[in-house]
Amino acid sequence: MKTLLVLVLAFGSLLSFAEKPKDDGKFEERKAKLSTHLDKRIAALQESKSCISNAKDDKGLKACHEKMKEHRKERRESMKEMRREKKHKHHKEE
């Protein structure tokens, strides 16, 4: 009986120290942003695949490559902007 009591108390103390997940009420907003970002990325990849499939020569492949570079550049800029917003928001909260 004492062993059971000790185990229950030990387990209870572990639960009290367990870190609770951060729930700032913005989960759905973050989820929607991530989903939108992935949809855009998938669309860009499908467009690139279609371009490559339809290329008839090296000139066509080079044009596809240039489009792909533009998509990567846009995505990189978008991610930088998201990081800046997050950093700015974090500093405002402090």
N, C-alpha and C positions, 0 to 999 in steps of 0.2 A: 504494500500500500504506500509506504514511504517513497519507494522507487517511482511509482506512478505519479505521485505528487511532485517529486523533484523533476521528472520529465515534463510534466504539464507546465510547471513554473519556468523551466528552462526554455521550452518552446514558446511560451507566452512572452518572455523577455526578448527572445530573438525576433518575434513578430513586431514588438514595439520599436526595435532598432532598425527594422527593415525600412528602406527608403521608399517612400510612396512616389509614384510617377507624377511628374509635373502636369497639372491640368489647369491651364490658364484660360480655358474656355474657347480656345482658338483652334482646336483640333480639326474641326470640320473645314475651317478656312485654309489651314495648311494642307489638308488632304485634297481639297479642291484645286489649290494652286499646283500641287505636285502632279495631280492627274492631268490638268491642262497642259503643263509643261511636257509631260510624257506624250500626250496626244500630238503636240506640235512636233516633237522629236520623231515620233513614228511616221508622221506625214512627210517630214523632210527626208527620212530614210527611204520611204516608199517612192517618193519622187526621184531620188537619186538612182534607185534601182531601175525604175522605169526608163530614166534617161540613158543609163548604161545599156540596158537591153535594146533600146531603139537606136543606139549609135551605130553608124554605118562604117566609120573609119576612125583614124587617130584624131582627126580634127573634132569629131563628135565626142569622143571620149574626153578630150581636153576641155571641151565646153562643159561637159558634165562635172569634171573635176573642179572647174572654176565655180560652178554653182554650189558644189558641195563645200568648197572653201568659204563661200559667202554664208551658207547656213551655219557652219561652225563658228564663224566670226560673230554672227547675230546671236547665236546661243551663248557664246562666251560673254558678250556684252550684257545679255539678259541676266546671266548668272552673277556677273559683277554688280549689276544694279540691285539684284535681290540681296546680295551680301551687304551692300552699302545701306539699303533700307533696314535690314535686320540689325546691323551695327548701330545705325542712327536710332532706331527704336529702343535698342538695349541701353544706349547712353541716356536717352530721355527718361527711362524708368528709374535710373539710379539717382 
